[in-house]
Amino acid sequence: MPNPHSASYNTTMAQVARKNIVHKTLEEGDTFQLGGEVAFEVLSPNKGELPGNVMSSGDTAINNHSLVIKMRYKENSFSSVWKR
């Protein structure tokens, strides 16, 4: 998620721009697959919250917008939260 106060975020995004890498901010409802049996569903942050709500927020508020992903492999599913 965007964090203008993070040197590592700014360094990473500078490299992304330099190399013309397309990036996307994930939000609730986004899905993607790896191969035919592994699927991911984004549960959080809520649709439309990013990047605007984070750009002017402090560290605590930024963590409230952490990425939550549900992974499904065959009949099994797992959820995880990525915090900054």
C-alpha positions in Angstrom: 0.0 0.0 0.0 1.2 3.5 -0.6 3.2 5.0 2.3 4.9 8.2 1.4 6.7 8.2 4.8 8.5 4.9 4.1 11.9 5.1 2.5 11.7 1.4 1.4 8.3 2.1 -0.2 9.6 5.1 -2.1 12.8 3.3 -3.2 10.7 0.4 -4.5 8.3 2.6 -6.3 11.1 4.5 -7.9 12.5 1.2 -9.3 9.0 0.2 -10.5 8.7 3.5 -12.4 12.2 3.3 -13.8 11.6 -0.2 -15.1 8.1 0.7 -16.4 6.5 -2.1 -14.3 2.8 -2.0 -14.2 1.5 -2.1 -10.6 -2.0 -2.3 -9.1 -3.3 -1.5 -5.7 -5.3 -4.6 -4.5 -8.6 -4.1 -2.9 -11.6 -6.0 -1.6 -13.1 -8.2 -4.3 -10.0 -8.5 -6.5 -9.0 -12.1 -7.4 -6.1 -13.8 -9.2 -4.8 -17.3 -9.8 -1.5 -19.1 -9.9 -1.9 -22.0 -12.2 -5.2 -24.0 -12.2 -5.5 -24.9 -8.5 -4.4 -21.9 -6.4 -6.8 -18.9 -6.2 -6.5 -15.7 -4.2 -9.3 -13.4 -3.1 -8.6 -10.0 -1.5 -10.7 -9.4 1.6 -9.3 -6.0 2.6 -8.8 -3.1 2.3 -12.3 -2.0 1.3 -12.9 -1.0 -2.3 -12.1 2.7 -2.9 -10.1 3.3 0.3 -6.7 3.3 -1.3 -4.5 5.1 -2.0 -6.2 8.3 -0.9 -6.9 7.4 2.7 -3.3 6.3 3.3 -1.4 9.2 1.7 -2.2 11.6 4.6 -2.4 9.0 7.4 -0.1 8.1 10.2 1.4 4.7 10.9 -1.5 3.4 13.0 -4.1 4.4 10.3 -1.9 2.9 7.6 -2.0 -0.5 9.4 -5.8 -0.3 9.5 -5.6 -0.7 5.7 -3.4 -3.8 5.7 -3.8 -6.3 3.0 -5.9 -9.4 3.9 -5.9 -12.2 1.3 -7.6 -15.6 1.3 -5.8 -18.4 -0.6 -7.6 -21.4 -1.8 -5.9 -24.6 -2.9 -8.2 -27.4 -4.0 -10.6 -27.8 -1.0 -8.4 -25.9 1.5 -8.4 -22.2 2.2 -6.0 -20.0 4.2 -6.2 -16.3 5.2 -3.3 -14.0 6.0 -2.8 -10.4 7.0 0.1 -8.4 5.7 0.9 -5.4 7.8 3.6 -2.9 7.0 
